[in-house]
Amino acid sequence: MSQQPPPDRSPEDWRELLHSRPADSDPHAAAPPPRRRKRLRRKERPAPVPVAAGIPRRTAAVRREPVTPLGLLLAVALLLGTGLLVRHLTTDGSVPPAAAPRPSAPAAVQPPPPRPAAPAPAVVPAPEDVSEAWARAYWTRDPVPDRTHVAAVRRAAPWATASLTANLSAHTDRAWGRLVSRGGISTATAVRVSPAGTDLPPDIPDVRVWRTIATTTAVDGYTRYTETHTVRAELLRLTAGWRVSRVLGL
């Protein structure tokens, strides 16, 4: 059977036929024009990765890729290394440098403390007050509890010198004998102190003075009566104050 010649084609038909042939059928075939190549590249692009709301495209693409064992080992090694480094930095025993102390503000100049006030001079009882206190103690007597006149001498001792107390204790006065014989108790009710007479040595201020002491006593015994005992006393100024040192007229 004889072959029939192919029908005649126009140049445009032949050009379209050449362009529609696959490129891999003939390596020496001519490349398609730029517009056709652009359409072919669009067709060969991979399907777009769906992107969830709020997830970047790059992150979504990475999540689609499978994690290889090598990548997992590298991530674990990186985490372990970071933990060891942090532990070493926190347990190496290093002490952070202490902060430099701030300079303190200069203390305010305090005024000097006030000097302690000088103690007030002790009030020294006057010779008249000492004479009255001695007379009241000496002429107040109770023979039953006192037993002897020495009890009255000792009561008056705080306002007398030691030598006068010893002298009066060694001698009994006449008033004590009368009081015992009448069974009475004497109480000093009034004392009057006045300057002594001119027949005695003159006073020396703050050293020695003479005073007349008149003591009125109330006696309660078999009968009640009053007595007045008048004596003249010498007083000396000692360290402790004025003291009766001598008595005339007992």
Backbone hydrogen bonds, N-H to C=O, Kabsch-Sander energy under -0.5 kcal/mol:
donor,donor_aa,acceptor,acceptor_aa,energy
14,W,10,S,-1.9
15,R,11,P,-1.9
16,E,12,E,-2.1
17,L,13,D,-2.3
18,L,14,W,-2.1
19,H,15,R,-2.0
20,S,16,E,-1.6
21,R,17,L,-0.6
21,R,18,L,-0.7
25,S,22,P,-1.0
26,D,23,A,-0.8
29,A,26,D,-2.0
37,R,33,P,-2.1
38,K,34,P,-2.2
39,R,35,R,-1.8
40,L,36,R,-2.3
41,R,37,R,-2.4
42,R,38,K,-1.6
43,K,39,R,-1.6
44,E,40,L,-1.7
45,R,41,R,-0.7
45,R,42,R,-0.6
52,A,50,P,-0.5
55,I,52,A,-1.7
60,A,56,P,-2.2
61,A,57,R,-2.3
62,V,58,R,-2.1
63,R,59,T,-2.1
64,R,60,A,-1.0
65,E,61,A,-0.8
65,E,62,V,-0.9
68,T,66,P,-0.5
72,L,68,T,-1.9
73,L,69,P,-2.3
74,L,70,L,-2.2
75,A,71,G,-2.1
76,V,72,L,-2.2
77,A,73,L,-2.6
78,L,74,L,-2.2
79,L,75,A,-2.0
80,L,76,V,-2.5
81,G,77,A,-2.4
82,T,78,L,-2.0
83,G,79,L,-2.1
84,L,80,L,-2.4
85,L,81,G,-2.1
86,V,82,T,-2.1
87,R,83,G,-2.2
88,H,84,L,-2.3
89,L,85,L,-2.0
90,T,86,V,-1.6
91,T,87,R,-1.4
92,D,88,H,-0.6
124,V,122,A,-0.7
130,V,126,A,-2.1
131,S,127,P,-2.3
132,E,128,E,-2.2
133,A,129,D,-2.2
134,W,130,V,-2.2
135,A,131,S,-2.2
136,R,132,E,-2.3
137,A,133,A,-1.8
138,Y,134,W,-2.3
139,W,135,A,-2.4
140,T,136,R,-0.6
141,R,139,W,-0.7
141,R,186,S,-1.7
146,D,142,D,-2.5
147,R,143,P,-2.4
148,T,146,D,-2.5
151,A,148,T,-1.1
152,A,149,H,-0.6
153,V,149,H,-1.6
154,R,150,V,-2.6
155,R,151,A,-1.6
156,A,152,A,-1.5
157,A,153,V,-0.5
157,A,154,R,-0.6
159,W,156,A,-1.6
160,A,157,A,-2.1
161,T,244,V,-2.3
165,T,161,T,-2.0
166,A,162,A,-2.2
167,N,163,S,-2.1
168,L,164,L,-2.6
169,S,165,T,-1.7
170,A,166,A,-1.1
171,H,167,N,-0.6
171,H,168,L,-0.7
174,R,250,L,-0.7
176,W,173,D,-0.5
177,G,173,D,-0.9
178,R,174,R,-1.8
179,L,175,A,-2.0
180,V,176,W,-2.0
181,S,177,G,-2.1
182,R,178,R,-1.5
183,G,180,V,-0.9
184,G,179,L,-2.2
185,I,220,D,-1.1
186,S,141,R,-1.4
187,T,218,A,-1.6
189,T,187,T,-0.5
189,T,216,T,-2.8
190,A,216,T,-1.5
192,R,214,A,-2.6
194,S,212,T,-2.2
196,A,210,W,-1.3
200,L,197,G,-1.0
204,I,208,R,-3.4
207,V,204,I,-2.2
208,R,204,I,-2.5
209,V,235,L,-2.1
211,R,233,A,-2.7
212,T,194,S,-3.8
213,I,211,R,-0.5
213,I,231,V,-3.2
214,A,192,R,-2.8
214,A,212,T,-0.5
215,T,213,I,-0.6
215,T,229,H,-2.8
216,T,190,A,-3.0
217,T,215,T,-0.5
217,T,227,E,-3.2
218,A,187,T,-2.7
219,V,217,T,-0.5
219,V,225,Y,-3.4
220,D,185,I,-2.1
221,G,219,V,-0.6
221,G,223,T,-1.2
222,Y,182,R,-1.8
225,Y,219,V,-1.8
227,E,217,T,-2.3
229,H,215,T,-3.0
230,T,228,T,-0.6
231,V,213,I,-2.3
231,V,229,H,-0.5
232,R,248,L,-2.4
233,A,211,R,-3.3
234,E,246,R,-2.6
235,L,209,V,-3.0
236,L,243,R,-2.5
237,R,207,V,-2.3
238,L,236,L,-0.8
238,L,241,G,-2.8
241,G,238,L,-0.8
243,R,236,L,-2.2
244,V,159,W,-2.6
245,S,234,E,-3.2
246,R,234,E,-1.4
248,L,232,R,-3.1
